Amino acid sequence: MFLKFGNLSPEKFAERVGSAFTDEELAYLHSVWSQNAALVGLDDFHIFDDPSITVHIGSVASRVVDVFVAADTRLPFNREIQFSLDAEWSKK
């Protein structure tokens, strides 16, 4: 069993990893950011910060992935970030 804690906002995530999102990216991320780990849609995501920063997303095909990749390309993250798929959505 793995326990993960936390609820980082996109802004706090960028601050913690030394990167940045554009205003457009932030607007999109806020539209699909879930305040809890129970994701409702394919584009939903949640950011845990303990024991390590993990971005939990509904689908690997989500635009969320593209936004995080773009931010990392512009200003590389200062640490390794884990991405995990929601088990329920990955079956669909």
Secondary structure, DSSP 8 states (H G I E B T S, - for coil): ----B----HHHHHHHHT----HHHHHHHHHHB-SSS---STT-EEEE-BSS-EEEES-TTSHHHHHHHHHHHHS--SS--EEEE-HHHHT-
